[in-house]
Amino acid sequence: MNTKTLLKLILATFLPSTISALAATLIIENNDAAGEGFNDPTPVAPVPGNPGTTIGEQRLNTARAAANSWGKVLTSPVEIRIGMNFDPLPCDANSANLGRAGPRLVFRDFANAPRAGTWYPEALADSLFGSDMEPGFTDIDAIFNSDIDFNNNCLGSSSWWYGIGAPAPPGTVDLFQVLLHEIAHGLGFTTFVDHSTGAKLGGQDDSYMVNLEDHSLATAWPNLTDQQRMDSATATGTLHWIGPSVSSNSSVLFNGADGMNHIQMYAPNPIESGSSVSHWDTRVAPNELMEPFATEDADDRVTNNLLRDIGWVISGPATGNNPPIPPNIYCSAPGLDIPDGLAGGVSDTLTLSDTGLLTNISIQVRANHTYVNDISATLEHDGITVKLIDRPVQPNTTPCSGFNLNVGLWDDASASVQNSCNNLNVPALAGLLQPAEALNAFDNRDLSGAWTLTISDNATNESGQLVEWCILPVSQGACDGVNVSYTGPDVAVTQSLVCNVGFGSFSNFNVAGSLEIHAAGKVTLDGPMGVTGILRIDMTP
């Protein structure tokens, strides 16, 4: 028997708008009355990515695009219905409530529930159950601030930006990004704990709070008292997310994660209703989609991992404000165990629909293993197999007996993966390195189709896991590249320079002019450096 609780119900006449996505179907239900919100007839000119000619049409197009983006991320056999409307929300000249959303119902103890006595948001519960447990009603309800447009008393002269796949111009608020954020709350990026009392909903855990920890007490939220949860919700810096999927991908952040790969959650003092606990902390960097305040460069790097931690089946990150442009990056985080002593190893396949002839490619591989010298890895595409790693050693040829590897493999790197291990470091094999065999074997092949990475353990009594791997096919410009490396003793940037890179290593350099680094993968800054001009690093290319 399943149990449900009603959180909020909006009854309205609606016209369904269905989006057929890659892995899940999301339906936007227009809850606005005639002549307002999604039905506002005010004429406007089309904007990039959005051909609508009225405000209402552009709003609905943007909502559909955001729903479609999440549909490509999620895997679900059940339609996700989102009731949505535009109405005035609290706003003044300096701040505004842009929108809010959440699950309409929560369920527990249904068939296929991963955890007994635990509340799950309706869309997730339906997906796990395998059918709609409350047919005919929305799973998520959302509202957005109509006063942002044409109201100088609300954020001054700011207005919504309805472009899709184009950066928001100054003086505008990116609706697409706000929609992605709020839909994530409806999917379950929220707890049902009462912040004013610390009490669990109905005395039961929920799928979100079971992944929270008070780090100062080294205790997960389900095991805290109500008072301790109240205290933890205002303990800035010590409220952490400890879910395994997020922890395994925490290296994509350069701030906001601790040494245990736990990520800080937003816990200001005093409590902020609607914001506390159910967002990443503002110290997380690069800026994340699910921080409490909208930022123009936010993207989904670990939000999809959090949704996986609460129970969703995830096929990739949400599409952020800017869709991928060269250098693109295609990643898989399979978390596959590497069989001990099995030469055939384990394989993971990325199937790409994007097309184009390859002229340059880089591969990133991250794996945990207790004896790296045992590891071999190959990449196969279009009938061609390239050996990426083949039982690497240290520069003095002694075996690589250290732990773990995190490497970017590129033909033009200065050192080989085969003899660059350092047993004193963790990971023992790291950095930008040449593969065991050249990746230019894939030149002039089409990007589309199946790419299969196989990784194997060639000896016994050791263990490991393939954590993540990525493909970076890059079009090069004057300062562009799969991997760009500026190294000392003193490389000066004295003029304006923009670099679009896959991986980047910038060492021992001075910036007297302007250097912008737009990176799809990892950027490393190392060694003494001086910045008297402008240095900007944007992790969303």
C-alpha positions as CSV (number, residue, x, y, z in Angstrom):
1,M,0.0,0.0,0.0
2,N,1.3,3.4,-0.9
3,T,0.8,6.6,1.1
4,K,0.5,10.0,-0.4
5,T,0.4,13.5,1.0
6,L,-1.1,16.6,-0.8
7,L,1.4,19.5,-0.9
8,K,-0.5,21.9,-3.1
9,L,-3.2,21.6,-5.7
10,I,-3.9,24.2,-8.4
11,L,-7.2,23.6,-10.3
12,A,-7.4,25.3,-13.6
13,T,-8.5,24.9,-17.2
14,F,-5.5,24.0,-19.3
15,L,-4.4,23.1,-22.8
16,P,-1.7,20.4,-22.7
17,S,1.5,21.0,-24.6
18,T,3.5,17.8,-25.1
19,I,7.2,17.5,-25.6
20,S,8.6,14.2,-26.8
21,A,12.2,14.1,-25.4
22,L,15.0,11.6,-25.7
23,A,14.3,9.7,-22.5
24,A,11.2,11.2,-20.8
25,T,8.1,13.1,-21.9
26,L,7.3,16.3,-20.1
27,I,3.9,18.0,-20.6
28,I,3.5,21.7,-19.9
29,E,-0.1,22.5,-18.8
30,N,-1.0,26.2,-19.4
31,N,-2.9,27.3,-16.3
32,D,-3.2,31.0,-17.4
33,A,-6.5,32.6,-18.3
34,A,-7.1,34.2,-21.6
35,G,-5.2,37.4,-22.3
36,E,-2.5,36.9,-19.7
37,G,0.6,34.9,-18.8
38,F,1.2,32.2,-21.5
39,N,-1.8,33.8,-23.4
40,D,-0.6,37.4,-23.3
41,P,-1.2,38.8,-26.8
42,T,1.3,41.7,-26.5
43,P,3.2,41.7,-29.8
44,V,7.0,41.3,-29.7
45,A,9.8,40.6,-32.2
46,P,11.3,37.1,-32.4
47,V,14.5,36.7,-30.4
48,P,17.4,34.1,-31.0
49,G,16.1,30.6,-30.7
50,N,12.5,31.7,-30.1
51,P,10.3,32.7,-33.2
52,G,7.3,33.6,-31.1
53,T,5.6,36.9,-32.0
54,T,3.7,37.5,-28.7
55,I,5.0,37.5,-25.2
56,G,2.7,34.6,-24.4
57,E,4.0,32.6,-27.3
58,Q,7.6,33.3,-26.4
59,R,7.0,32.3,-22.8
60,L,5.4,29.0,-23.8
61,N,8.2,28.3,-26.3
62,T,10.8,28.9,-23.6
63,A,8.9,26.6,-21.1
64,R,8.7,23.9,-23.7
65,A,12.5,24.2,-24.4
66,A,13.3,23.9,-20.7
67,A,11.0,20.9,-20.3
68,N,12.6,19.3,-23.4
69,S,16.1,19.8,-21.9
70,W,15.1,17.9,-18.7
71,G,13.4,15.3,-20.9
72,K,16.8,14.6,-22.5
73,V,18.3,14.1,-19.0
74,L,15.7,11.9,-17.3
75,T,14.7,8.4,-18.1
76,S,11.1,7.7,-17.1
77,P,8.3,5.4,-18.4
78,V,5.7,7.9,-17.1
79,E,4.8,11.3,-18.4
80,I,5.7,14.2,-16.2
81,R,3.0,16.8,-16.1
82,I,3.9,20.4,-15.1
83,G,1.1,22.9,-14.3
84,M,2.5,26.4,-15.0
85,N,1.4,30.0,-15.0
86,F,2.6,33.6,-14.8
87,D,1.3,35.8,-12.0
88,P,2.7,38.8,-10.0
89,L,5.1,37.6,-7.2
90,P,6.9,39.7,-4.6
91,C,9.2,42.2,-6.2
92,D,10.8,45.6,-5.6
93,A,13.3,47.8,-7.4
94,N,16.3,45.7,-6.2
95,S,15.1,42.1,-5.8
96,A,12.4,39.8,-7.0
97,N,11.0,36.3,-6.5
98,L,11.5,35.1,-10.0
99,G,9.5,31.9,-9.7
100,R,8.8,28.9,-7.6
101,A,7.9,25.3,-8.2
102,G,7.5,22.0,-6.3
103,P,6.0,18.6,-6.4
104,R,2.2,18.5,-5.9
105,L,2.2,15.2,-4.0
106,V,4.7,13.0,-2.3
107,F,4.4,9.2,-1.9
108,R,6.0,6.6,0.2
109,D,6.0,2.8,0.6
110,F,4.8,2.1,-2.9
111,A,5.9,-0.9,-5.0
112,N,9.6,-0.5,-6.2
113,A,10.3,2.3,-3.7
114,P,14.1,2.2,-3.1
115,R,13.8,3.0,0.6
116,A,11.0,2.1,3.0
117,G,9.4,4.9,5.1
118,T,10.7,7.6,2.8
119,W,8.8,10.3,0.9
120,Y,9.4,10.6,-2.9
121,P,8.2,13.6,-5.0
122,E,5.3,12.6,-7.3
123,A,7.1,12.6,-10.6
124,L,9.9,10.4,-9.2
125,A,7.5,8.1,-7.4
126,D,5.5,7.6,-10.6
127,S,8.7,6.8,-12.5
128,L,9.9,4.3,-9.9
129,F,6.4,2.7,-9.6
130,G,6.1,2.4,-13.4
131,S,2.8,4.2,-13.9
132,D,0.9,7.3,-12.8
133,M,-0.4,6.9,-9.3
134,E,-2.6,10.0,-9.5
135,P,-3.7,10.1,-13.2
136,G,-5.3,13.3,-14.5
137,F,-3.4,15.7,-12.2
138,T,-0.1,17.5,-12.5
139,D,3.0,16.2,-10.9
140,I,4.7,19.6,-10.5
141,D,3.2,23.0,-10.1
142,A,5.1,26.1,-11.0
143,I,4.5,29.9,-11.1
144,F,6.7,32.7,-12.6
145,N,6.7,36.4,-12.0
146,S,4.8,38.3,-14.6
147,D,5.8,41.6,-13.1
148,I,9.4,41.2,-14.4
149,D,8.1,42.5,-17.8
150,F,7.0,46.2,-18.2
151,N,7.2,47.2,-14.5
152,N,9.9,49.6,-13.5
153,N,9.1,49.0,-9.9
154,C,10.2,45.4,-10.3
155,L,14.0,45.0,-10.8
156,G,14.1,48.5,-12.3
157,S,13.9,48.4,-16.1
158,S,14.8,44.7,-16.2
159,S,12.7,42.3,-18.3
160,W,12.5,38.6,-19.0
161,W,14.8,37.3,-21.7
162,Y,13.0,34.8,-23.9
163,G,15.9,33.7,-26.0
164,I,16.8,30.0,-26.2
165,G,20.4,29.0,-26.6
166,A,21.6,32.6,-26.5
167,P,23.1,34.5,-23.6
168,A,20.8,37.0,-21.9
169,P,21.7,40.6,-22.7
170,P,22.5,43.0,-19.9
171,G,19.4,44.2,-18.1
172,T,17.4,41.0,-18.7
173,V,16.7,37.9,-16.7
174,D,17.1,34.5,-18.5
175,L,13.7,32.7,-18.2
176,F,15.1,29.5,-19.7
177,Q,17.7,29.2,-16.9
178,V,15.1,30.0,-14.3
179,L,12.7,27.4,-15.7
180,L,15.5,24.7,-15.6
181,H,16.1,25.6,-12.0
182,E,12.4,25.5,-10.9
183,I,11.6,22.3,-12.7
184,A,14.5,20.7,-10.9
185,H,12.8,21.6,-7.6
186,G,9.7,19.9,-8.8
187,L,11.6,16.8,-9.7
188,G,12.9,16.5,-6.2
189,F,15.7,19.0,-5.5
190,T,14.0,19.9,-2.2
191,T,13.4,18.6,1.2
192,F,10.0,18.2,3.0
193,V,11.5,18.8,6.5
194,D,9.8,21.8,8.2
195,H,12.5,24.3,8.6
196,S,10.7,26.1,11.4
197,T,10.6,23.1,13.6
198,G,13.1,20.6,12.1
199,A,10.3,18.0,12.0
200,K,10.2,15.4,9.3
201,L,7.0,15.3,7.2
202,G,4.7,12.9,8.9
203,G,7.6,11.7,11.0
204,Q,9.2,10.1,7.9
205,D,12.4,10.6,5.9
206,D,12.4,12.0,2.4
207,S,14.6,11.1,-0.6
208,Y,16.4,14.4,-0.4
209,M,17.2,14.7,3.3
210,V,18.6,11.2,3.5
211,N,21.6,12.6,1.6
212,L,22.2,15.5,3.9
213,E,24.8,15.5,6.7
214,D,25.7,17.9,9.5
215,H,29.5,17.8,9.0
216,S,30.2,19.2,12.5
217,L,28.3,16.3,14.0
218,A,29.4,13.8,11.3
219,T,25.7,12.7,11.3
220,A,23.2,12.3,8.5
221,W,20.0,14.3,8.8
222,P,17.7,11.3,9.3
223,N,19.6,10.6,12.6
224,L,19.4,14.1,14.0
225,T,16.8,15.4,16.4
226,D,14.4,18.0,15.2
227,Q,16.4,20.7,17.1
228,Q,19.7,19.5,15.6
229,R,18.1,19.7,12.1
230,M,17.0,23.3,12.8
231,D,20.5,24.2,13.9
232,S,22.1,22.4,10.9
233,A,19.9,24.4,8.5
234,T,21.5,27.6,9.7
235,A,25.1,26.2,10.1
236,T,26.8,27.9,7.1
237,G,29.5,25.6,5.7
238,T,28.7,22.5,7.7
239,L,25.5,21.3,5.9
240,H,26.8,18.9,3.2
241,W,25.4,16.7,0.5
242,I,26.9,13.2,0.8
243,G,25.1,11.3,-1.9
244,P,27.5,9.0,-3.8
245,S,26.8,10.2,-7.3
246,V,27.5,13.8,-6.4
247,S,30.6,12.8,-4.5
248,S,32.0,10.9,-7.4
249,N,31.7,14.0,-9.6
250,S,32.8,16.6,-7.1
251,S,36.1,17.2,-8.9
252,V,34.3,19.3,-11.5
253,L,34.1,22.0,-8.9
254,F,37.0,24.1,-7.7
255,N,35.2,25.4,-4.6
256,G,32.5,24.2,-2.3
257,A,33.6,20.6,-1.9
258,D,35.5,19.2,1.1
259,G,38.2,16.6,1.3
260,M,35.6,13.8,1.5
261,N,34.0,15.0,-1.8
262,H,30.9,16.3,0.1
263,I,29.4,19.5,-1.3
264,Q,28.2,22.4,0.8
265,M,24.5,23.2,0.8
266,Y,22.9,26.7,1.4
267,A,22.5,27.2,5.1
268,P,22.4,30.9,5.9
269,N,21.6,32.3,9.4
270,P,18.8,33.3,9.8
271,I,16.9,30.7,7.7
272,E,15.6,31.8,4.3
273,S,12.2,30.3,3.6
274,G,12.2,28.7,0.1
275,S,16.0,28.9,-0.2
276,S,17.7,27.3,2.8
277,V,18.8,23.7,2.5
278,S,17.2,23.1,-1.0
279,H,20.1,24.7,-2.9
280,W,23.8,24.4,-3.4
281,D,25.8,26.9,-1.3
282,T,26.7,30.1,-3.0
283,R,30.4,29.3,-2.5
284,V,30.2,26.4,-5.0
285,A,32.2,27.2,-8.1
286,P,31.9,27.2,-11.0
287,N,28.4,28.6,-10.6
288,E,25.8,25.8,-10.4
289,L,22.3,25.7,-11.8
290,M,20.7,25.1,-8.4
291,E,22.3,27.9,-6.4
292,P,19.7,30.2,-4.6
293,F,20.4,33.2,-6.8
294,A,20.3,33.5,-10.5
295,T,23.8,33.9,-12.1
296,E,24.4,34.5,-15.8
297,D,27.1,31.7,-16.1
298,A,25.4,28.9,-14.1
299,D,25.3,25.4,-15.5
300,D,24.5,21.8,-14.5
301,R,27.6,20.1,-13.4
302,V,26.5,18.2,-10.3
303,T,22.7,18.8,-10.2
304,N,22.0,15.8,-12.4
305,N,24.1,13.8,-10.0
306,L,22.0,14.9,-7.1
307,L,18.9,13.8,-8.9
308,R,20.5,10.4,-9.5
309,D,21.2,10.3,-5.7
310,I,17.5,10.7,-4.9
311,G,16.5,8.0,-7.2
312,W,16.2,9.3,-10.8
313,V,17.7,7.4,-13.7
314,I,19.8,10.0,-15.5
315,S,21.2,10.0,-19.0
316,G,23.2,13.3,-18.8
317,P,23.5,16.9,-17.6
318,A,20.7,19.4,-18.2
319,T,21.2,21.7,-21.1
320,G,22.3,25.0,-19.6
321,N,21.9,28.5,-20.8
322,N,24.2,28.1,-23.7
323,P,24.0,24.8,-25.8
324,P,27.4,23.2,-26.5
325,I,29.6,24.9,-29.1
326,P,33.2,23.8,-30.0
327,P,34.8,22.6,-27.9
328,N,32.0,20.2,-27.2
329,I,32.3,17.6,-24.5
330,Y,30.4,14.3,-24.3
331,C,30.7,12.4,-21.0
332,S,29.6,9.2,-19.4
333,A,29.8,8.5,-15.7
334,P,29.0,4.7,-15.6
335,G,30.5,3.9,-12.2
336,L,31.4,0.4,-13.5
337,D,33.5,-2.0,-11.5
338,I,36.6,-3.2,-13.3
339,P,36.8,-7.0,-13.0
340,D,39.9,-8.2,-11.2
341,G,42.3,-10.0,-13.5
342,L,39.9,-10.2,-16.5
343,A,41.7,-9.3,-19.7
344,G,38.4,-8.4,-21.5
345,G,37.6,-5.9,-18.8
346,V,34.4,-3.8,-18.8
347,S,33.0,-1.6,-21.6
348,D,30.9,1.6,-21.7
349,T,29.4,3.1,-24.9
350,L,28.6,6.7,-25.7
351,T,26.3,7.0,-28.8
352,L,26.5,10.4,-30.3
353,S,24.0,12.0,-32.7
354,D,26.0,15.1,-33.5
355,T,27.8,14.9,-36.8
356,G,31.0,16.3,-38.3
357,L,34.4,15.1,-39.6
358,L,37.0,14.8,-36.9
359,T,40.3,16.7,-37.2
360,N,41.3,16.7,-33.5
361,I,40.1,14.8,-30.5
362,S,40.9,14.5,-26.8
363,I,39.8,11.8,-24.3
364,Q,39.5,12.2,-20.6
365,V,39.5,9.1,-18.4
366,R,38.9,9.0,-14.6
367,A,39.2,5.7,-12.8
368,N,39.8,4.5,-9.3
369,H,42.1,1.6,-8.9
370,T,44.5,0.2,-6.3
371,Y,47.4,-0.6,-8.6
372,V,47.4,1.5,-11.8
373,N,50.1,-0.6,-13.5
374,D,47.5,-3.3,-14.0
375,I,45.3,-1.0,-16.1
376,S,44.8,-1.0,-19.9
377,A,42.2,0.9,-21.9
378,T,41.1,1.1,-25.5
379,L,38.7,3.3,-27.5
380,E,36.7,1.9,-30.4
381,H,34.7,3.9,-33.0
382,D,33.7,3.2,-36.6
383,G,35.8,0.0,-36.8
384,I,39.0,1.6,-35.5
385,T,40.4,0.7,-32.1
386,V,43.1,2.9,-30.4
387,K,45.0,1.8,-27.3
388,L,44.7,4.7,-24.8
389,I,46.6,3.3,-21.8
390,D,48.7,0.1,-21.6
391,R,50.0,-0.8,-18.1
392,P,51.8,2.6,-17.3
393,V,55.0,2.9,-15.4
394,Q,57.0,5.7,-13.7
395,P,59.6,7.6,-15.6
396,N,62.3,5.3,-14.2
397,T,60.3,2.3,-15.6
398,T,59.3,0.9,-12.2
399,P,55.6,-0.1,-12.1
400,C,52.9,2.4,-11.4
401,S,51.8,0.9,-8.1
402,G,49.9,4.0,-6.9
403,F,46.2,4.6,-6.7
404,N,43.8,6.0,-9.3
405,L,44.1,7.9,-12.6
406,N,42.6,11.1,-14.0
407,V,44.1,11.9,-17.4
408,G,43.4,14.0,-20.4
409,L,44.8,12.1,-23.5
410,W,45.9,14.2,-26.5
411,D,48.3,13.5,-29.3
412,D,50.2,16.8,-28.9
413,A,50.8,16.6,-25.1
414,S,54.4,16.8,-24.1
415,A,54.6,13.5,-22.1
416,S,53.3,10.0,-22.6
417,V,50.7,8.3,-20.4
418,Q,52.9,5.2,-20.5
419,N,55.7,6.6,-18.3
420,S,54.3,9.6,-16.4
421,C,53.1,7.9,-13.2
422,N,54.0,9.2,-9.8
423,N,53.4,6.7,-7.0
424,L,53.6,9.4,-4.3
425,N,50.5,11.2,-5.6
426,V,46.8,10.4,-5.7
427,P,45.8,10.1,-8.4
428,A,49.1,8.5,-9.3
429,L,48.5,9.1,-13.1
430,A,47.2,12.6,-13.8
431,G,47.4,15.5,-16.2
432,L,47.5,16.1,-19.9
433,L,49.3,13.2,-21.6
434,Q,49.9,11.5,-25.0
435,P,47.9,8.2,-25.3
436,A,49.6,4.9,-25.8
437,E,48.5,5.0,-29.5
438,A,47.7,8.1,-31.5
439,L,44.2,9.4,-31.5
440,N,44.7,10.8,-35.0
441,A,43.6,7.4,-36.2
442,F,40.1,8.8,-35.9
443,D,40.8,11.8,-38.1
444,N,38.3,12.3,-41.0
445,R,35.9,9.9,-39.3
446,D,32.4,11.2,-38.5
447,L,31.7,12.1,-34.9
448,S,28.3,10.4,-34.8
449,G,27.8,6.8,-33.8
450,A,28.9,4.5,-31.0
451,W,32.2,5.2,-29.1
452,T,33.2,2.3,-26.8
453,L,35.7,2.6,-24.0
454,T,37.0,-0.7,-22.6
455,I,39.1,-0.8,-19.5
456,S,40.7,-3.9,-18.0
457,D,42.7,-5.1,-15.0
458,N,45.5,-7.4,-16.2
459,A,46.6,-8.9,-12.9
460,T,44.9,-10.2,-9.8
461,N,44.2,-9.1,-6.2
462,E,43.4,-5.4,-7.0
463,S,40.2,-3.6,-7.5
464,G,38.9,-0.5,-9.3
465,Q,36.0,1.4,-11.0
466,L,35.6,3.3,-14.2
467,V,34.2,6.6,-12.8
468,E,33.9,8.8,-15.8
469,W,35.2,9.3,-19.3
470,C,34.7,12.1,-21.9
471,I,35.1,12.8,-25.6
472,L,36.2,16.3,-26.7
473,P,36.2,16.9,-30.4
474,V,37.4,20.4,-30.9
475,S,37.5,22.9,-33.8
476,Q,40.7,25.0,-33.5
477,G,41.1,28.7,-33.9
478,A,44.1,31.0,-33.2
479,C,44.1,30.3,-29.5
480,D,41.8,27.3,-29.4
481,G,42.6,23.7,-28.9
482,V,41.7,20.4,-27.4
483,N,44.3,21.1,-24.8
484,V,46.1,24.5,-24.5
485,S,49.2,24.7,-22.4
486,Y,51.0,28.0,-21.5
487,T,54.1,27.1,-19.5
488,G,56.9,29.0,-17.9
489,P,59.3,30.2,-16.9
490,D,57.4,33.3,-17.8
491,V,54.7,33.4,-20.4
492,A,53.2,36.9,-20.6
493,V,49.8,37.8,-22.0
494,T,50.0,41.5,-22.8
495,Q,47.0,41.8,-25.1
496,S,43.4,40.7,-25.3
497,L,43.3,36.9,-25.9
498,V,40.3,34.5,-25.8
499,C,41.0,30.8,-25.7
500,N,38.4,28.1,-26.3
501,V,39.8,24.9,-24.9
502,G,38.9,21.4,-23.9
503,F,41.5,21.0,-21.1
504,G,43.8,23.9,-20.3
505,S,47.0,24.1,-18.3
506,F,48.3,27.6,-17.5
507,S,51.5,27.8,-15.5
508,N,54.0,30.5,-14.6
509,F,52.4,33.2,-16.5
510,N,51.6,36.9,-16.2
511,V,48.5,38.6,-17.4
512,A,49.0,42.3,-18.2
513,G,46.2,42.5,-20.8
514,S,43.0,40.4,-20.9
515,L,42.9,36.6,-21.0
516,E,39.6,34.7,-21.2
517,I,39.6,31.0,-21.0
518,H,36.4,29.2,-22.1
519,A,36.8,25.5,-21.1
520,A,34.7,22.4,-21.7
521,G,36.9,20.3,-19.5
522,K,39.4,20.9,-16.7
523,V,41.5,24.0,-16.4
524,T,44.6,23.9,-14.2
525,L,46.4,27.1,-12.9
526,D,49.8,26.2,-11.4
527,G,53.0,27.9,-10.3
528,P,53.8,31.5,-9.7
529,M,51.7,34.0,-11.7
530,G,50.8,37.6,-11.7
531,V,47.6,39.2,-12.8
532,T,47.6,43.0,-13.3
533,G,45.0,42.9,-16.1
534,I,41.9,40.7,-16.4
535,L,41.8,37.0,-16.1
536,R,38.4,35.3,-16.6
537,I,37.8,31.5,-16.6
538,D,34.4,30.3,-17.9
539,M,33.8,26.6,-17.5
540,T,30.8,26.8,-19.9
541,P,32.2,27.2,-23.5
